């Protein structure tokens, strides 16, 4: 399925009421930059707000010495690797580097970890959980695309592993504002804390 052009929409400013009382702690948290590849960003006619907020999160996590993880789909999947994704999304991206590359200015730094991603959840068939455990991280801050698909699936699986999960409301994006809001409402009610970029940056600045 080809991804249609995504027209700009305002980032949410009024967030759902969170149930969990969690607070971001840079001594416990890792950042996940989810699927910010050219292929997934190309439908956005103006992704500037998303890029600005994700870049600010990455820079602050790096400055605090907190780990930054990326997911990146490999492109050119075989029929076996693509599996049932084919029935919903078709063959997906190609292996062309122009599809696979992380968009500028969000290229990973040498110390960042890039995980090859095979399914909507970033935990499926990756080392993300093992790496979080090894680094003593029990919080995960998620940004990127798409909110109601991979972001939400990753957030729920993170919660299922007893990892306090934060979805950064204005550092994610989706096909439509309705899908964006659906993801935030579900996350806040069932598996995560929704928080603005400024809230994460303030928490990191105060404690690192």
N, C-alpha and C positions, 0 to 999 in steps of 0.2 A: 504494500500500500504506500503510495507516494504521500509524503507529508505536505499538506497544502501551505500556502503562504500564511504567515501568522502576523496579523496586523498589531501594531502597538496597543497596549492597554495599560491603564495606571496600575502601578504596583499597589498591593493592598496596604492600607494604613490602619484600618480597624481589624484587629485580629480576634479570632475566637477565644473564648475563655478557656484557659488551660486548666486541666484537672491536676496534673502532677505539679509539685512545688519545686522542681529541680532548677538549679542555677549553674550556668557554665563556669567551670573551674579549669584554667589552663594546665593545672597539674594533673588533671584527669581526662581532659578532652583531646580528641583528634578531629581534624577537619576532613570531610569527604567532598571532593569536587567531582560531581557526578555527571559523566557523559558530555562534558563541554568540548565536543569535537565539531569540526567544521560541518560534517554531515547533519548533525542535529541542530546546529545554530543557523545554518543557511536559510531555513524557512522564515526566520524572524526578519521583518523588514527594518526593525530598529532595536537591536539587543543591547543598546548602550547602557541602560540602567542596570540590567542584569550583570553585564560584564564589570561595571564599576563596583558593584557591591561584592561580587565574588572575588575580584582582585583585592579589595580592601580586607576581606576575611583572610585570604591567603597570606597577604603581607603581614597582618597582625599575628596570625598563628606562627608564622615563620620567625617573626621578631621575638615571640615568647618562647621559642624553642619547642613548640608543640608540633606533633607530627601532622603532616599533610598527605592524604591519600587521594589519588585520582582513579576513576574508572575510565576505561577506553575500550570500546568494542573493536574486535580485530578486523571486521569487514571480510568480505569474500568467504563467508562461512559455507562449509559443505552442507548438503541436505541433512546429514546426520547431526552436525553441530547445530544447525538452525532449528531442527526439531519442529515442535508445534508453533514456534514463533512464526513460521512460514504461513500458517493458516490465518493469522491475524495481521501480520505486518509485511508479508512477502519476503523477498530475499534480503532486504536491508541494504546496508552500505556495501560498497565494493572495497577491495583492498588497496585502492588508489590512496596514496598518502594525502592527497587533497581532501579526501573524505575522513581519513583516520586522525589527522593531526588535531591536537588541542588548539583551540583558537587563541590567537594573540589578543591581549597580553597575558594570557594565563598559562603559558608554557610551564611545565613542571621544572622545578629546580633540581640540582643534582641530588639533594637529600630527600626529595619527595619520592613516594612509592607509587608507581603506576600499575594498576591491577587490570589484567585482561578480563573483560566482562562478557559473559555468555548469556545471561538471562536478566530479566528486569531487576531482581534483587542483586545488589553488589556483593552479597554474601555467597551467592550460589556459584559453586565451582571456582572460588577464589580463596586467597589466604587472608582475607580481611579479618576474620574473627581471630585467627591464630596470631596475627601481628598485633592486634589490639590487646590481646591477653598478654603477649610477651612484653609489650611496652607498658603494661600496667594501666591501660586506658579503659575506663568504664563509662565514658561519655563520647557520643559521636554527634558532631554538628554537620548537617547536610545542606549542601547548596548545589545548584545546577538545574538540569532538565531531565525529563519532563515531570512536572509535579505529581500528576495523578497516575503515572505509570511507574518508572523506576524509583523515583524519590519516595513515593508512598510505600512501594513494596519493600524497599531497603529499610525505611523507617520502622515498619512493622516487624521485620525480621530482626533488626537491631534490638528492639524492645523485647522480642521473644528470647533473646540471649542475655537478658537482664542488663542491657547497656542503656543508660539514660540517653535519650535521643532528642535532638533539637532540630527542627526544620526551620530554616531561616526564610521567613515569609516573603521578603523582598529580594532574596538572592536565589530564588527559584523562578521558573517560568513554565508555561504550558501552552497548549493549542489555543485556549480561550480563557478569559477571566473566570468563567463558570467552572471549568475543570480545575483551575488554580485554587478557587475557593473550596471546591469539593475536597481537594487534598488537604488543605489547611484544617477544615472542619473535622474531617475524619482523624487526622493526626492528633489534634488537640483533645479530641474526645476518647481516643482509643490507644495511642501508642507513643506520643511524643509531646514536647513543648514547642509551640510555635513562638517565634521570637523575631524581631526585626534585626537587620544588620547592625544598627546602632547599639542595640542591647547587647549583642555579642561583643562588639568592639569595646564597649564600656566595661563589661565584665572582665575582659582580658587586660585592659589598661589598668584596672584597679588592683589586679592580683598578680601581675607578672612584670 
